[in-house]
Amino acid sequence: MTSNKIAIIGAGAVGGYYGARLAEAGHEVYFLVRRDYHAVTASGLKVTSPDGDFVLTNPHVAKNSEQIGPAEWVICALKSSSLQDAHKLVRPCVSPGTRILVLMNGLGLEEHFAGWFGDGRVFGGLAFTCINRGKPGYIHHLAYGTVTIGHFQDNPAELETALSLWSGSKVQILSTPSLRRARWEKLCWNIPFSGLCVAAGGITTDRILSDTGLKAAALNLMDEVIAAGNADLQFHGEKVRIDHEAMIESMFTRTSTMGAYRPSTMIDYVEGRAMEIESMFGEPLRRARELGVPVAHLSLLTALLHSLNTGR
Amino acid sequence: MTSNKIAIIGAGAVGGYYGARLAEAGHEVYFLVRRDYHAVTASGLKVTSPDGDFVLTNPHVAKNSEQIGPAEWVICALKSSSLQDAHKLVRPCVSPGTRILVLMNGLGLEEHFAGWFGDGRVFGGLAFTCINRGKPGYIHHLAYGTVTIGHFQDNPAELETALSLWSGSKVQILSTPSLRRARWEKLCWNIPFSGLCVAAGGITTDRILSDTGLKAAALNLMDEVIAAGNADLQFHGEKVRIDHEAMIESMFTRTSTMGAYRPSTMIDYVEGRAMEIESMFGEPLRRARELGVPVAHLSLLTALLHSLNTGR
């Protein structure tokens, strides 16, 4: 395996965990760390995980991106609510050969990176996982962990390069031939379930499945997201579509196995942090409206979530 | 003026205030009191109001309806979330000649009273007011106060009898030729504004007007309520309709004059009390669905409000 220099921009729970797994696999990983800088410098990065606990002793940590400098890969794992900071944080790590994996939630994020740094080097990563930060220097990986990766231009050779980065790691990586479809498919879960878990007052996903009204609302929202996603795929000339019936069946079945699951957006809400509303709800809503897809439920839900997010 | 024996069932803020105004006008008013029984017995019922403060010394207070017995009028001012208690609390006060004013919020309440006690004696009252309870024995009337009264069968002679009850009082009374339309018209305000003030996290009405997304949501909800109301009026063979454009104009204009208004349902929410969701949202939603009126926004809002109401 080739060792790559990798810059992790936004080494919170998700960035810290996946960066640590890449370092564990032998890559030269640099973490841009804010909150935990002193703890990680002093005692390393400690990861608990069902896939094996481990400690990264003496990781490369930096307080600013200039200290890291150009890397072969940048993994941007900022919260999408910090998108306005991404350009200046990522730029010092980008040289002509750098590739960028946007490991963030929501729609339209890769477009920004492509605009800043060029289309061909941008990838999107969709993490299906449950990871929390513990006390300084600790990351708790609780469940799941698969990352689905797509290339911004859906270039198969580039996608192979991205997959090879992870080949020696303990992370399960899936590839998608259509990043756009993958983003919409993730929204098919996030919009109804994360959205309703917040708007219904900070509840767990099982409460949605057991409440007739909320379950119907989740179904209506998913219908709208699928319709909007397929209109967006068609508009962009993509041949792939989201299979309506199969998606609904799969998302509700998967959710029923998750028990009293707390989506990260709901955790942000109940713990008083900014939620990723714009990229997860606002942008899909805007696209749906531009494409003329009726999205009454999504429209009301987004207005409520924006208000819940800014009213704090 | 003839003095009537009046039983106030549910002498909270609204029942206490309007009952006190009727007693002030010379009627023989009996209050069914729970929380404030001892305070009112000891020191009377104290009312502060922009229409004049006053104290009702030695009011007739009762701990149960049997102590009151048959009255000429029963004013039921329970919260609609206590509808299941209304029959047993009202029945001891009903004799063949008793008339019943249902001074409660929401749709379909008079139908219950008509089923229990007979159609001809039932009236509906819609209070547009802001009244809070203070410490035991105190009621604070803060603003507004008009009550619109209709007869369950829209019988003009019966309606005159109801109006005459209030003729010597300081309360402004309006009559409506169509109780059904009046109920729907009130919902045109309550559903968008009370509903969104709760679902957006406990905000005041001015926040809805100043937020593009919430204002659009309020408009969409009002559209749906007007359409459902008109379908319901048509279904019941009524000639009257809600004027769509005039209603929207009037409701938004009125709301813009109200400032940072806290709807009673929002106060219930932020203070942790049961909200009147079923009669104000659930029943209109059910009627709209039965009539085949599309109500996507109302459907999602109602599901969220039910969850917020039961999740506490």
Chai-1 contact restraints between the chains, C-beta under 6 A:
chainA,res_idxA,chainB,res_idxB,connection_type,confidence,min_distance_angstrom,max_distance_angstrom,comment,restraint_id
A,A199,B,L304,contact,1.0,0.0,6.0,A-B,restraint_1
A,A200,B,L304,contact,1.0,0.0,6.0,A-B,restraint_2
A,A200,B,S307,contact,1.0,0.0,6.0,A-B,restraint_3
A,G201,B,L308,contact,1.0,0.0,6.0,A-B,restraint_4
A,G201,B,G311,contact,1.0,0.0,6.0,A-B,restraint_5
A,G213,B,A303,contact,1.0,0.0,6.0,A-B,restraint_6
A,G213,B,H306,contact,1.0,0.0,6.0,A-B,restraint_7
A,L214,B,A303,contact,1.0,0.0,6.0,A-B,restraint_8
A,L214,B,S307,contact,1.0,0.0,6.0,A-B,restraint_9
A,A217,B,L300,contact,1.0,0.0,6.0,A-B,restraint_10
A,A217,B,A303,contact,1.0,0.0,6.0,A-B,restraint_11
A,A296,B,A296,contact,1.0,0.0,6.0,A-B,restraint_12
A,A296,B,H297,contact,1.0,0.0,6.0,A-B,restraint_13
A,H297,B,A296,contact,1.0,0.0,6.0,A-B,restraint_14
A,H297,B,L300,contact,1.0,0.0,6.0,A-B,restraint_15
A,L300,B,A217,contact,1.0,0.0,6.0,A-B,restraint_16
A,L300,B,H297,contact,1.0,0.0,6.0,A-B,restraint_17
A,L300,B,L300,contact,1.0,0.0,6.0,A-B,restraint_18
A,A303,B,G213,contact,1.0,0.0,6.0,A-B,restraint_19
A,A303,B,L214,contact,1.0,0.0,6.0,A-B,restraint_20
A,A303,B,A217,contact,1.0,0.0,6.0,A-B,restraint_21
A,L304,B,A199,contact,1.0,0.0,6.0,A-B,restraint_22
A,L304,B,A200,contact,1.0,0.0,6.0,A-B,restraint_23
A,H306,B,G213,contact,1.0,0.0,6.0,A-B,restraint_24
A,S307,B,A200,contact,1.0,0.0,6.0,A-B,restraint_25
A,S307,B,L214,contact,1.0,0.0,6.0,A-B,restraint_26
A,L308,B,G201,contact,1.0,0.0,6.0,A-B,restraint_27
A,G311,B,G201,contact,1.0,0.0,6.0,A-B,restraint_28
